[in-house]
Amino acid sequence: MTYVLSLRRIAALTAFAVLLSSAGVAAGHAHLISSDPATGATVAAPKAVTLNFSEKLEKKFSGADLTKDGAPLSSHSELEPKGGKTLVVSPGAPLSAGAYTVSWHAVSVDGHRTKGEVAFTVR
């Protein structure tokens, strides 16, 4: 009887450990916490778009693309060296009036990939 109880305790502790470890993995993803311009904003033409993430990013595997009304634009994305959590997207030319989307992909230092979009309008 004691042997069966010990096996049940081991199984319960193992299940609990798995739950705890999977919660830690999910928390390790780099999520977008803010952007400038903010998604849905209508703004004067920005010189750059900044994307701020919850975790430090891997420079080699993180980046973004800029489109206007669905058409790709010349742009350059670069990770700010201080802190490593901010991705700056610089357009190749000044932005004119219209609807823009920044499509980003980020890999956190723990290797997890996330992606998303920030849409804004230039007046």
Secondary structure, 3 states (H helix, E strand, C coil): CHHHHHHHHHHHHHHHHHHHHHHHHHHCCCCEEEEECCCCCEECCCCCEEEEECCCECHHHCEEEEEECCEECCEEEEECCCCCCEEEEEECCCCCCEEEEEEEEEEECCCCEEEEEEEEEEC
